[in-house]
Amino acid sequence: MTQCDQSSPVPESELLSPGCLPELLAPAGDWDCARAAVENGADAIYFGLEKFNARMRAHNFSETDLPKLMEFLHRRGVKGYVTFNTLIFENEIVQAEAYLRAIIAAGVDAAIVQDVGICRLIRALSPDFPIHVSTQMTITSAAGVEFARELGCNLVVLARECSLKEIEKIRCANQMSTAEPQVSETSRPTAGHEPSGLPLEVFVHGALCVAYSGQCLTSEALGGRSANRGECAQACRMPYDLIADGREVPLDGRKYLLSPQDLAGLEILPELARLGVASLKIEGRLKSPEYVANITRV
């Protein structure tokens, strides 16, 4: 799908033009989900490998799957983004670099990254391989987007907590930005970066964390499973009792006190397109192929 220039808000009269639709990005936890997304109109999919991704409970893909998967996608005009969106420990750097080299060599279209150090490592390995800042990096302001640009990143997935007004504010501030980034050997802006800022991506459907994106420590505190290492136990989805002053507070049967309602942004898609959002992301790498097909088709 040809996309419109995302440098400024799109006039309402042009929103229905096929050339002005944002990218539709669907989740793929396995091969069946990848096929479901492609067959139902996704412009791109995002998926994880066996390590360093925030959904380690998904089936995921192996390093040896990459060439075949990318060939499958590119033959159909679909892009593929690898989620490299966990925090990396120092003793994992060698393995992380090997994964990144394989990702770049396989023709992956971008890596979705949380760790600032991994952004710099990618730039050391390649001056132009696309880096997408993960929502796990908690970018909630124009200053955060500018920081990502200075790292040499190509797109920012905003934190899922951002409202429409906040998205518009961030977008406008980045259009007005004229500051040049500080250039270093490991922080070089890549080809195509403009002073007006970076394209923005937002989640439009699926599960929503109770905490700020990338900042939840509940799972690790309660069960030793870090959400920032791909092992979230989804403690916010559990039933709880409310105790005040040693007594249980009656809640008329309500139990899921920490579980937010899922995102459902279908009704505001025209507004997101008007704001110039470049990509619309569907959450759900733990979901079934049927779920991926139905939501992508909508």
C-alpha positions in Angstrom: 0.0 0.0 0.0 1.3 3.5 -0.9 1.2 5.8 2.1 0.9 9.5 2.1 3.4 12.1 3.3 3.3 12.0 7.1 5.0 15.3 7.6 1.8 17.2 8.4 -1.9 16.5 9.4 -3.9 15.1 6.5 -7.0 17.1 5.4 -10.3 15.4 6.1 -11.2 15.4 2.4 -8.2 13.2 1.7 -8.5 10.6 4.5 -10.3 8.0 2.4 -7.7 8.1 -0.3 -5.9 4.7 -0.4 -2.6 6.6 -0.7 -3.2 8.3 2.7 -4.0 5.4 4.9 -1.5 4.6 7.7 0.3 1.3 7.7 -1.6 -1.5 9.3 0.7 -3.6 11.5 -0.5 -7.0 12.7 1.0 -9.4 15.3 2.4 -12.8 14.4 3.2 -15.2 17.2 3.8 -18.1 14.8 3.6 -19.0 11.1 -0.2 -19.5 11.1 -0.6 -16.0 12.6 1.7 -14.5 10.0 -0.3 -16.1 7.2 -3.5 -14.9 8.7 -2.3 -11.4 8.9 -1.0 -11.3 5.4 -4.1 -12.9 3.9 -6.4 -10.4 5.7 -4.7 -7.2 4.5 -1.8 -6.4 6.9 0.8 -4.0 5.4 3.4 -5.3 7.9 3.7 -7.9 10.7 5.9 -7.9 13.8 7.2 -11.0 15.4 9.8 -12.3 17.9 12.7 -14.7 17.8 13.6 -17.2 20.5 15.5 -14.6 22.6 15.2 -10.9 23.4 11.5 -10.3 22.8 8.8 -9.2 25.1 6.5 -12.2 24.4 8.6 -15.2 25.2 5.4 -17.3 25.8 4.5 -17.0 22.2 5.6 -19.7 19.8 7.9 -17.2 18.0 10.3 -17.8 15.2 13.8 -19.3 15.0 16.8 -17.6 13.5 16.7 -20.1 10.7 13.1 -19.2 9.9 14.1 -15.6 9.1 15.1 -16.0 5.4 12.0 -18.1 4.5 9.7 -15.8 6.5 11.1 -12.6 4.9 10.8 -14.1 1.4 7.2 -15.1 2.1 6.4 -11.5 3.2 8.3 -9.6 0.5 6.8 -11.7 -2.3 3.4 -10.4 -1.1 4.5 -6.8 -0.6 4.4 -7.1 3.2 7.1 -5.8 5.6 8.4 -7.8 8.6 9.7 -6.2 11.8 11.5 -8.2 14.5 10.8 -7.4 18.2 14.1 -6.9 19.9 12.2 -5.2 22.8 13.7 -6.4 26.1 16.4 -5.0 28.3 19.8 -6.7 27.6 22.3 -7.7 30.3 26.0 -7.2 29.7 26.7 -10.9 29.6 24.3 -11.2 26.7 25.9 -8.6 24.4 27.8 -11.2 22.3 24.7 -13.2 21.6 22.6 -10.1 21.0 25.1 -9.0 18.4 24.9 -12.3 16.7 21.1 -12.1 16.5 21.3 -8.6 15.2 23.7 -9.6 12.4 21.4 -12.4 11.4 18.4 -10.1 11.4 20.1 -7.6 9.2 21.5 -10.2 6.8 18.0 -11.8 6.4 16.5 -8.6 5.0 14.3 -7.8 8.0 12.7 -4.4 7.4 13.3 -3.1 11.0 14.0 -4.0 14.6 11.7 -2.8 17.3 14.0 -1.9 20.2 13.6 -1.0 23.9 17.2 -0.9 25.1 19.1 2.3 24.2 22.4 0.3 24.2 20.9 -2.0 21.5 20.0 1.0 19.4 23.7 2.1 19.5 24.9 -1.4 18.8 22.7 -1.6 15.7 24.1 1.7 14.5 27.6 0.4 15.0 26.8 -2.7 12.9 24.8 -0.8 10.2 24.5 2.9 9.4 21.1 2.5 7.8 19.3 -0.5 9.2 15.8 0.8 10.4 15.3 1.0 14.1 11.8 1.4 15.5 11.6 2.6 19.1 9.4 0.2 21.1 6.5 1.3 23.2 8.6 -0.3 26.0 10.9 2.7 25.9 8.1 4.9 27.3 8.2 7.7 24.8 5.4 10.1 25.9 6.7 13.5 24.7 8.3 15.4 21.9 11.6 15.4 23.8 11.5 11.6 23.9 11.0 11.5 20.1 13.9 13.9 19.6 16.0 11.7 21.8 15.1 8.7 19.6 16.1 10.7 16.5 19.4 11.5 18.0 20.0 7.8 18.6 19.6 7.2 14.9 16.1 5.7 15.1 13.6 5.8 12.2 10.2 5.5 13.9 8.7 5.8 17.4 6.0 3.6 18.8 4.4 5.9 21.4 3.6 4.7 24.9 0.1 3.2 24.9 -1.1 5.7 27.5 -0.9 8.7 25.2 -4.2 10.4 24.4 -5.2 11.9 21.1 -4.4 15.4 22.4 -1.0 14.2 23.5 -0.3 12.5 20.2 -1.2 15.7 18.4 1.0 17.8 20.7 3.9 15.5 20.1 3.4 15.5 16.4 3.1 19.3 16.1 6.2 19.8 18.3 8.3 17.5 16.2 7.2 19.2 13.0 8.4 22.4 14.4 11.8 21.0 15.6 14.8 22.3 13.7 17.5 21.1 16.1 20.2 19.0 14.5 21.2 15.8 16.4 24.6 15.4 17.9 26.5 13.0 15.7 28.8 10.4 17.0 30.2 7.1 15.7 27.4 5.1 17.5 24.6 7.7 17.2 24.3 8.7 13.5 21.0 9.8 12.0 20.2 7.6 9.1 19.2 8.4 5.6 15.8 10.0 5.4 15.9 11.6 8.8 14.5 15.2 8.7 14.5 17.9 11.3 10.7 17.7 11.4 10.9 14.6 13.5 10.2 10.9 13.2 7.1 9.0 12.0 4.8 7.9 14.9 3.2 4.6 15.5 0.4 3.9 17.9 -1.4 0.9 19.3 -5.1 0.9 18.2 -6.4 -2.5 19.5 -5.6 -5.1 22.1 -4.5 -5.5 25.7 -3.5 -2.5 27.7 -1.1 -2.7 30.7 -2.1 -1.2 34.0 1.3 0.5 34.3 3.1 2.9 32.0 4.5 1.0 29.0 7.9 -0.5 29.9 7.7 0.5 33.5 5.7 -2.4 35.2 7.6 -4.3 37.9 4.6 -6.1 39.3 5.2 -9.4 37.7 8.8 -9.5 38.8 8.0 -8.3 42.3 5.3 -11.0 42.8 6.7 -13.9 40.9 10.2 -13.2 39.8 9.2 -12.9 36.1 10.2 -9.6 34.6 7.9 -8.0 32.0 11.0 -6.2 30.7 12.6 -9.5 29.9 9.6 -11.0 28.0 8.2 -13.0 31.0 5.2 -11.0 32.2 2.9 -13.1 34.3 0.1 -10.6 33.7 -0.5 -10.1 37.4 -2.9 -7.2 36.6 -5.2 -9.7 34.9 -5.8 -11.7 38.1 -8.8 -11.4 40.5 -8.2 -9.5 43.7 -10.1 -8.6 46.9 -10.0 -5.1 48.2 -9.0 -4.8 51.9 -9.3 -1.6 53.8 -8.4 -1.3 57.5 -8.3 -5.1 57.8 -11.7 -5.6 56.3 -12.8 -6.8 52.9 -14.7 -4.1 50.9 -17.8 -5.4 49.2 -17.5 -4.8 45.4 -20.7 -6.4 44.1 -18.9 -9.2 42.5 -16.2 -7.2 40.8 -12.8 -9.0 41.1 -10.5 -7.8 38.3 -9.5 -4.6 40.0 -6.2 -4.0 38.2 -7.2 -5.1 34.7 -7.8 -2.2 32.2 -10.2 -2.7 29.4 -8.6 -3.5 26.1 -7.9 -0.8 23.5 -10.5 -0.5 20.8 -9.6 2.4 18.6 -11.7 1.6 15.5 -13.9 4.7 15.9 -10.9 7.1 16.2 -8.9 5.7 13.2 -9.9 8.7 11.0 -8.6 11.1 13.7 -5.3 9.2 13.9 -5.0 9.4 10.1 -5.8 13.1 10.2 -3.0 13.6 12.8 -0.5 12.0 10.4 0.2 8.8 12.4 2.3 6.6 10.2 1.4 3.2 11.5 -1.5 1.6 13.4 -0.5 -1.4 15.5 -2.6 -4.3 16.7 -1.5 -6.0 19.9 -1.7 -9.8 20.2 1.3 -12.0 19.6 -0.2 -14.4 22.1 -3.5 -14.5 20.2 -4.8 -17.2 17.8 -4.6 -17.0 14.0 -8.4 -16.6 14.0 -8.1 -13.5 16.2 -5.4 -12.0 14.1 -7.4 -12.6 10.9 -10.6 -11.1 12.3 -9.0 -8.0 13.8 -6.8 -7.4 10.8 -9.7 -7.7 8.4 -11.8 -5.2 10.3 
